[in-house]
């Protein structure tokens, strides 16, 4: 098969140009989707089932976007109850309501700036000039949406926001800033194609058409930079659903064909990254902003809900929540290479995946402080945090090396970082970093260390090689309390000579609290509920922890595995821990006083290698703008420089 990325650019743009065609009817993709009868196991079928359930229920009088959009979108899509859908949209978008749409949560906070992209998706799909399903939305509903977007964006948005440097200002949350910026982008696309607004000017003097071009240019640069520098900072977080939901809007609706193409390539990169670390839809490897509780104990990791929608893997999604509205209705589909990587399962074999990620902090002077920060015209609490630009990210990266060891029977991973002060990290990178192992054969089978702090920043550092990891609490953390290790209830446990052994369906594992004792604590989850397990609490919260995992095929039985572990060399002296795994023929060294970086076989960790992505399936040099996805003889070259 000819590599996808080597096709002539004109030929590769055909599909994108078809989607970007002006008004006049459904594109071929949308026509096929509308006319075909979905098979039982497709993204279309999963979406249709959920939409039919939504439309079959009475619609409550709800003026918020979170309550309105699922019904309106489903009704328009199925071409049913259209007058009710129109009325719902008009109520949610009415400029006469407080806060330009009044999308408030239970605390009364205004979230319009990060949720109006949901209404934008409704508009793009169903307005009278739509390239997808034109004319299903009434003129009154269209006018209400357009007026709402103009009233908000014309004063809250400035061209200054589209400066390339602004991408390095995180605003304290990657998913919120993504939704806010995509909402501004979406408003510019709507207004630029609307006859009543396309010749107007924003309050800063920028013509509507120029603002739309500026936002598309911004995202072309954004996607090139992020794709070649580790993609996301909230890596594998539960917030990824929200971020993806925003990006699907660009992949489907950008007026600029190159911006669409790059976003679709970027999404292929995200799903390739996801595919090679997951087992049955549960993502392994480290996660950032993974909170204590069910997110850690039973959650599938960033992108899990969308993975079920697109691929049918993992835990089923039974309703159209706000965060998966984009995934439910996007026309984007992963490339054949990405699909093959995800479907391959055990055929991918055993491999290491090493990647560099963004997360190191920077000063405002280093990245150029914007004159006009992103803010919401309603001056809500969330908008004020965005306008303050609480932190910014070093575009050169460094100091965060994500390491994942993948096998058909378990996936183990961590974000290896030096023992730096908290001030040197962006909060979205250092908050609630999850590290540990997930096991095949059971959806919640996992082992991981975790502090008790709900918002733990810079909580630990670690070193890993293959199936062996050493982790330790950092004294420079904030919001972290104690140290403990989670064992899922599905795991059989045995304790011997200070080691706690565990048996999973297809793997063995062991945990050792190196310095001080430990005790068991029951999980607070009620009996019979998901997430049950036990915590192994460390008496010394700063004791190093050893986690060693092996496939069952590596040993005749559990007893032989235990005997092999007890024969491994462990030396703990003068704040130096050396542990050698004979199975993996590797020795890990951790300096518990932070005096030196950890070592693998005597070599200090290099936190900033030349490659941004390094695995048998994903390859790319840091900052190059080119990433290659590969499976078997097929490859996809994602060239963000074209």
C-alpha positions in Angstrom: 0.0 0.0 0.0 1.4 3.4 -0.9 2.1 5.5 2.2 -0.7 7.9 2.8 1.6 10.9 3.4 3.4 10.5 0.1 0.3 11.1 -2.1 0.4 14.3 -4.1 -0.9 17.2 -2.0 -3.6 18.0 -4.5 -5.0 14.5 -4.3 -4.8 14.4 -0.5 -6.8 17.7 -0.4 -9.7 16.4 -2.4 -11.6 15.1 0.6 -10.9 18.3 2.6 -11.9 20.5 -0.3 -15.1 18.5 -0.7 -16.0 19.2 2.9 -15.0 22.8 2.5 -17.2 23.3 -0.6 -19.5 26.3 -0.3 -23.2 26.0 0.3 -25.7 24.3 -1.8 -26.3 20.8 -0.3 -25.0 17.9 1.5 -21.4 16.9 0.9 -21.0 13.3 -0.3 -19.9 12.1 3.1 -23.0 13.6 4.8 -25.3 12.2 2.0 -23.9 8.7 2.5 -24.3 9.0 6.2 -27.9 10.1 5.9 -29.0 7.6 3.2 -27.2 4.5 4.5 -28.7 2.2 7.1 -26.0 1.9 9.9 -24.8 -1.5 10.8 -25.1 -2.5 14.4 -21.4 -1.9 15.2 -20.6 1.5 13.8 -20.2 5.0 15.1 -23.2 6.0 13.2 -25.3 3.2 14.8 -24.2 4.1 18.3 -25.0 7.8 17.7 -28.4 7.0 16.2 -29.4 4.9 19.1 -28.6 7.6 21.6 -30.3 10.3 19.6 -33.5 8.3 19.2 -33.6 7.9 22.9 -33.2 11.6 23.5 -35.9 12.6 21.0 -38.3 10.1 22.4 -38.4 11.7 25.8 -40.3 15.0 26.6 -38.0 18.0 26.4 -37.8 20.1 29.5 -37.9 23.9 29.3 -34.1 24.5 29.6 -32.3 27.7 28.7 -28.8 26.4 29.2 -26.6 25.0 26.4 -25.8 21.8 28.4 -29.6 21.1 28.7 -30.6 22.3 25.2 -28.1 21.1 22.7 -28.4 17.3 23.1 -32.1 17.6 22.4 -31.9 20.2 19.6 -29.0 18.5 17.9 -30.7 15.1 18.0 -34.0 16.4 16.7 -32.4 18.3 13.8 -30.2 15.3 13.0 -33.1 12.9 12.9 -35.3 15.5 11.2 -38.0 15.2 13.9 -39.7 17.7 16.3 -38.0 20.6 14.4 -40.3 23.3 15.9 -39.4 22.2 19.4 -35.7 22.2 18.5 -36.0 25.7 17.1 -37.7 26.9 20.2 -35.1 25.3 22.5 -32.3 27.0 20.5 -33.9 30.4 20.6 -34.4 30.2 24.4 -30.8 29.2 24.9 -29.3 31.8 22.6 -31.6 34.7 23.2 -29.5 37.9 23.6 -32.2 39.2 25.9 -31.3 36.7 28.6 -28.6 37.7 31.2 -25.1 36.8 30.1 -25.8 36.4 26.4 -27.5 33.1 26.7 -27.2 32.7 30.4 -25.5 29.3 30.5 -25.0 29.0 34.2 -24.2 26.0 36.3 -25.7 25.2 39.7 -23.4 27.8 41.4 -24.6 30.5 39.0 -21.3 30.8 37.2 -21.4 31.9 33.6 -19.8 29.4 31.2 -20.9 30.9 27.9 -17.3 31.5 26.8 -16.5 27.8 27.0 -19.8 26.2 26.0 -21.2 28.3 23.1 -19.2 26.1 20.8 -22.0 23.6 21.3 -24.5 25.9 19.8 -22.1 26.7 17.1 -22.0 23.0 16.1 -25.8 23.1 15.8 -25.6 26.2 13.6 -22.9 24.8 11.3 -24.7 21.5 10.8 -28.3 22.8 10.2 -28.4 26.4 9.1 -29.8 27.3 5.7 -26.3 27.6 4.1 -24.9 24.5 5.8 -22.9 22.1 3.6 -24.2 19.2 5.7 -27.9 19.3 6.5 -29.1 22.7 5.2 -32.5 24.1 6.1 -33.5 22.0 9.1 -33.1 25.0 11.4 -35.6 27.8 11.1 -34.6 31.3 10.1 -35.6 32.6 13.6 -33.3 30.1 15.3 -30.5 31.0 13.0 -30.9 34.7 13.6 -31.0 34.2 17.3 -27.8 32.2 17.3 -26.0 34.7 15.0 -27.1 37.6 17.1 -26.0 35.9 20.3 -22.5 35.2 18.8 -22.1 38.7 17.5 -23.1 40.4 20.8 -20.6 38.2 22.7 -17.7 37.9 20.3 -17.7 41.4 18.8 -16.6 42.9 22.1 -14.9 40.0 24.0 -12.7 38.9 21.1 -9.7 40.8 19.7 -7.2 40.0 16.9 -4.5 40.2 19.5 -5.5 36.8 20.7 -4.4 35.2 17.5 -0.8 36.1 17.9 1.3 32.8 17.7 2.8 33.6 21.1 -0.6 33.4 22.8 -0.7 29.6 22.4 1.8 29.3 25.3 -0.5 31.0 27.8 -2.5 28.2 29.4 -4.9 30.2 31.5 -4.7 27.6 34.2 -6.6 24.9 32.2 -5.8 23.5 28.8 -9.4 22.3 28.2 -11.0 25.6 29.2 -8.6 27.7 27.1 -9.2 25.3 24.2 -12.9 25.7 24.4 -12.8 29.4 24.8 -10.4 29.9 21.9 -12.4 27.5 19.7 -15.6 29.4 20.6 -14.0 32.7 19.4 -12.8 30.8 16.3 -16.2 29.4 15.7 -17.9 32.8 16.1 -15.5 34.2 13.5 -16.4 31.4 11.0 -20.1 31.9 11.6 -20.0 35.6 11.1 -17.7 35.5 8.1 -20.2 33.4 6.2 -23.3 35.2 7.3 -24.6 38.0 5.0 -25.8 40.2 7.9 -22.4 40.2 9.7 -19.6 39.4 7.2 -19.0 43.1 6.4 -19.0 44.3 10.0 -16.0 45.1 12.3 -15.2 43.8 15.8 -14.9 46.4 18.6 -11.1 46.4 18.1 -11.6 47.5 14.5 -10.8 44.1 12.9 -13.1 43.2 9.9 -15.1 40.0 10.4 -13.4 38.4 7.4 -10.0 39.3 8.6 -10.7 37.9 12.1 -11.8 34.6 10.6 -8.6 34.4 8.6 -6.5 35.3 11.6 -8.0 32.5 13.7 -7.5 30.0 11.0 -3.8 31.1 10.6 -3.5 30.9 14.4 -4.7 27.3 14.4 -2.4 26.3 11.5 0.5 27.4 13.6 -0.9 26.0 16.8 -1.3 22.5 15.4 2.1 22.4 13.9 3.7 23.4 17.2 1.7 21.2 19.4 1.9 18.1 17.1 5.7 18.3 17.1 6.0 19.0 20.8 4.0 16.3 22.5 0.4 17.5 21.6 -1.4 17.9 24.9 -0.3 18.9 28.4 -3.4 17.4 30.1 -2.1 14.1 28.9 -4.7 11.3 29.0 -6.8 13.4 31.3 -10.5 13.0 31.8 -10.7 16.6 30.5 -9.5 15.4 27.1 -13.2 14.8 26.1 -13.8 18.5 26.4 -10.7 19.5 24.5 -11.5 17.0 21.7 -15.1 18.2 21.5 -13.8 21.7 20.7 -11.3 20.5 18.1 -13.9 18.4 16.3 -15.6 21.8 15.4 -12.4 22.9 13.6 -12.0 19.5 11.8 -15.6 19.8 10.5 -16.3 23.4 10.0 -13.2 25.6 9.3 -13.6 27.8 6.3 -10.0 27.2 5.5 -9.3 23.8 3.9 -5.7 23.6 5.2 -6.8 24.3 8.8 -9.3 21.5 8.5 -6.6 19.2 7.1 -4.2 19.9 9.9 -6.8 19.5 12.6 -7.7 16.1 11.1 -4.1 15.1 11.0 -3.7 16.3 14.6 -6.7 14.2 15.7 -5.1 11.2 13.9 -2.0 11.8 16.0 -4.1 12.0 19.2 -5.8 8.7 18.4 -2.6 7.0 17.3 -1.1 8.0 20.7 -4.2 6.6 22.4 -4.3 3.4 20.4 -0.9 2.1 21.2 -1.3 2.6 25.0 -4.8 1.1 25.5 -6.1 -2.3 26.4 -9.8 -2.8 25.6 -10.4 1.0 25.7 -8.6 1.6 29.0 -5.6 3.8 28.5 -2.4 2.9 30.2 0.6 5.0 30.8 0.8 8.2 32.8 -2.1 10.6 33.1 -2.1 14.3 34.1 -5.0 15.9 36.0 -6.3 12.5 36.9 -8.2 13.0 40.1 -8.5 10.6 43.1 -11.7 8.5 43.1 -13.3 6.8 40.1 -11.2 8.8 37.6 -8.2 6.8 38.9 -9.8 3.5 40.0 -12.2 2.8 37.2 -11.8 5.5 34.6 -10.7 4.6 31.1 -8.4 7.6 30.7 -8.5 10.6 28.4 -10.6 10.0 25.3 -12.3 6.9 26.7 -15.9 8.0 25.9 -15.0 9.2 22.5 -13.1 5.9 21.9 -16.4 4.0 22.5 -18.3 6.4 20.2 -15.7 6.1 17.3 -14.4 2.6 17.8 -16.8 0.8 20.0 -14.2 -0.1 22.5 -14.3 0.2 26.3 -17.3 1.2 28.4 -20.5 2.1 26.5 -21.7 5.7 26.5 -25.4 5.7 27.2 -26.2 9.4 26.6 -25.1 12.5 24.8 -23.3 14.5 27.5 -21.9 17.9 26.6 -18.4 16.7 26.5 -19.1 14.1 23.8 -21.5 16.1 21.6 -18.7 16.8 19.1 -17.6 13.1 19.0 -21.2 12.0 18.5 -21.7 14.2 15.4 -18.3 14.8 13.9 -17.7 13.7 10.3 -14.1 13.1 11.2 -13.0 9.4 11.2 -9.6 8.2 12.2 -7.3 7.1 9.3 -6.9 3.4 8.4 -3.5 3.3 10.0 -4.9 4.6 13.3 -7.9 2.2 13.1 -5.5 -0.7 12.5 -3.3 0.3 15.5 -6.3 0.3 17.8 -7.8 -2.9 16.4 -4.5 -4.8 16.5 -4.6 -5.4 20.2 -2.2 -8.1 21.3 -0.8 -8.2 17.7 1.1 -5.0 18.5 3.3 -7.1 20.7 5.6 -5.8 23.5 7.4 -2.4 23.1 8.5 0.8 24.8 7.0 4.1 24.0 9.1 7.2 25.0 7.8 10.7 24.4 8.6 14.2 25.4 5.8 16.4 26.6 5.2 20.0 27.3 4.8 21.1 30.9 7.8 23.2 32.0 6.8 26.7 33.0 8.0 29.9 31.5 7.9 33.6 32.4 5.6 36.1 30.6 8.7 37.8 29.2 9.9 34.5 27.6 6.7 34.0 25.5 5.5 37.5 25.0 2.7 38.7 27.3 -0.4 39.5 25.2 -1.8 43.0 25.3 -5.3 41.8 25.4 -5.8 38.5 27.2 -8.6 36.1 26.5 -11.6 37.1 28.5 -15.4 36.9 28.6 -17.4 40.1 28.3 -19.5 39.0 31.3 -16.5 39.1 33.6 -17.5 35.9 35.2 -15.3 34.1 37.7 -13.9 31.7 35.2 -13.4 34.5 32.6 -11.4 36.5 35.1 -9.1 33.5 35.6 -8.6 33.3 31.8 -7.9 37.0 31.5 -5.3 36.8 34.3 -3.3 34.2 32.4 -2.2 32.5 35.5 0.7 30.7 33.9 2.5 30.1 30.7 4.4 27.2 29.1 8.0 26.9 27.9 7.7 26.2 24.1 11.1 24.5 24.3 9.8 21.9 26.6 12.2 19.8 28.7 12.2 17.9 31.9 9.1 15.8 31.2 9.8 12.4 29.7 6.8 10.1 29.4 7.7 6.4 29.5 5.2 3.6 28.8 5.9 -0.2 28.6 3.2 -1.9 26.6 2.5 -5.6 26.5 -0.6 -7.7 25.5 -1.2 -8.4 29.2 -0.4 -5.1 30.9 0.6 -1.5 30.2 2.7 0.4 32.7 3.9 4.0 32.6 5.0 7.2 34.3 6.0 10.7 33.6 9.6 10.9 34.6 10.6 14.3 35.8 13.5 15.7 37.9 12.9 16.8 41.5 12.2 20.4 40.6 10.4 23.0 42.7 6.7 23.4 42.0 7.2 26.8 40.6 9.0 25.4 37.5 6.0 23.6 36.3 2.7 24.7 34.8 -0.1 23.5 37.1 -2.0 21.7 34.4 1.1 19.5 33.9 2.0 18.8 37.5 -1.5 18.4 38.9 -2.6 14.9 39.8 -0.1 12.9 37.7 -1.2 9.3 37.7 1.4 6.5 37.2 1.1 2.8 37.5 -0.1 -0.3 35.7 -3.4 -1.5 34.1 -4.0 -5.2 33.4 -5.7 -6.9 30.5 -8.7 -9.2 31.2 -10.5 -6.9 33.7 -11.7 -3.3 33.1 -10.7 -2.0 36.5 -7.6 -4.2 37.3 -4.8 -1.7 38.2 -2.1 -0.8 40.7 -0.9 2.7 41.3 0.6 4.9 44.0 -1.4 8.1 44.9 -1.5 10.7 47.6 -4.7 11.7 49.4 -4.7 15.3 48.1 -7.5 16.0 45.7 -5.5 18.7 44.0 -1.9 17.4 44.4 0.7 19.4 42.5 4.2 18.0 41.8 3.5 15.1 44.0 6.2 12.6 43.0 9.1 11.7 40.8 10.0 8.3 39.4 12.2 6.2 37.1 11.0 3.3 35.0 12.5 0.8 32.6 10.3 -1.9 31.0 8.1 -3.4 33.7 10.0 -2.0 36.7 9.3 1.4 38.3 10.5 3.2 41.4 8.4 6.2 42.6 8.8 8.6 45.5 6.7 11.4 47.1 8.4 14.8 46.7 8.7 17.2 49.6 8.3 20.1 47.2 4.7 19.1 46.4 1.6 21.1 47.2 -1.7 19.7 48.3 -0.3 16.2 48.6 -0.9 14.2 51.9 0.5 10.9 52.7 1.4 8.1 50.3 -0.5 4.9 49.4 -0.8 2.2 46.7 -4.1 1.1 45.2 -4.8 -2.6 44.6 -8.0 -3.3 42.6 -10.4 -5.8 44.3 -10.0 -8.1 41.3 -6.4 -8.8 42.1 -5.4 -11.8 44.2 -2.9 -10.6 46.9 -0.2 -12.3 49.0 2.4 -10.7 51.3 5.9 -12.2 51.8 9.0 -10.7 53.4 7.8 -7.1 53.1 6.7 -7.5 49.5 3.0 -7.5 48.4 2.4 -9.8 45.4 -0.6 -9.5 43.2 -2.1 -11.8 40.5 -4.0 -10.3 37.5 -5.8 -12.3 34.8 -2.7 -12.5 32.6 0.1 -10.9 34.7 1.9 -10.9 38.1 2.9 -7.8 40.0 4.7 -6.9 43.2 5.0 -3.7 45.3 7.6 -2.9 48.0 7.5 -0.1 50.5 11.2 0.4 50.9 11.5 2.5 54.1 9.2 1.9 57.0 6.1 -0.2 57.4 2.7 -0.2 55.8 -0.9 -1.1 56.6 -4.1 -1.9 54.7 -7.0 0.4 54.5 -10.4 -0.4 52.9 -11.8 1.6 50.1 -14.7 3.9 51.0 -16.7 2.8 48.0 -19.7 0.8 49.1 -19.7 -3.0 48.6 -20.6 -4.1 45.1 -19.9 -0.7 43.5 -17.2 -0.2 40.8 -13.8 1.0 42.1 -13.6 -1.4 45.0 -10.1 -2.2 46.2 -7.6 -1.8 49.0 -5.0 0.9 49.8 -1.6 -0.1 51.1 -0.7 3.0 53.2 3.0 3.9 53.7 3.9 4.7 57.3 6.7 6.9 55.9 5.0 9.0 53.2 8.4 9.7 51.5 9.5 6.1 51.2 10.5 5.0 47.7 8.1 2.4 46.2 9.1 -0.4 43.9 6.6 -1.8 41.4 7.6 -4.8 39.3 5.3 -6.4 36.8 5.6 -9.4 34.5 3.5 -11.4 32.0 2.3 -14.8 33.2 4.0 -16.3 30.2 7.4 -15.2 31.7 7.0 -17.7 34.7 5.5 -21.1 35.2 3.3 -20.0 38.1 2.8 -17.4 40.8 5.1 -19.1 43.2 8.0 -19.1 40.8 7.4 -15.3 40.2 7.5 -14.7 43.9 10.7 -16.6 44.3 12.3 -14.7 41.4 11.4 -11.4 42.9 12.8 -12.3 46.3 16.1 -13.2 44.6 16.4 -9.8 43.0 19.0 -7.4 44.5 17.7 -4.5 46.5 20.1 -2.1 48.3 18.9 0.8 50.4 21.6 2.9 52.0 22.4 6.6 52.6 19.3 7.7 50.7 20.3 5.6 47.6 18.0 2.8 46.3 19.3 0.3 43.8 17.0 -2.4 42.6 17.8 -5.0 39.9 15.3 -7.0 38.0 16.8 -10.2 36.6 13.8 -10.7 34.3 14.4 -7.4 32.5 18.1 -7.3 33.1 17.9 -3.8 34.3 18.9 -1.9 37.4 17.1 1.2 38.6 18.7 3.8 40.9 16.9 6.5 42.8 18.6 9.1 45.0 15.9 9.8 47.6 17.5 13.0 48.8 17.1 14.4 45.2 20.9 14.9 44.9 21.1 13.3 41.4 18.7 12.3 38.7 17.6 8.7 38.7 19.6 6.2 36.7 18.9 3.2 34.5 21.8 0.7 34.4 24.1 3.5 35.7 23.0 6.1 33.1 21.2 9.2 34.3 17.8 9.9 32.7 17.9 12.2 29.7 14.7 14.2 30.1 15.0 15.9 26.7 15.9 13.4 23.9 16.0 14.5 20.3 12.8 12.5 19.5 9.4 13.7 20.6 7.8 10.4 19.8 9.8 7.2 19.8 8.0 3.8 19.4 7.6 1.2 16.7 4.4 2.8 15.6 4.9 6.6 16.2 8.1 8.5 15.2 8.8 12.2 15.2 11.6 14.5 16.1 11.0 17.3 18.6 9.9 20.5 16.8 10.2 19.0 13.3 6.6 19.4 12.3 6.5 15.8 10.8 5.2 12.8 12.6 4.9 9.3 11.1 2.3 6.7 12.1 3.1 3.2 11.1 1.6 -0.3 11.4 2.9 -3.2 9.4 3.8 -2.1 5.9 1.4 0.9 6.0 2.3 4.3 7.2 0.8 7.8 7.4 3.0 10.8 7.3 1.6 13.8 9.1 3.4 16.8 7.6 2.4 20.0 9.4 4.9 22.0 7.4 3.0 21.9 4.1 
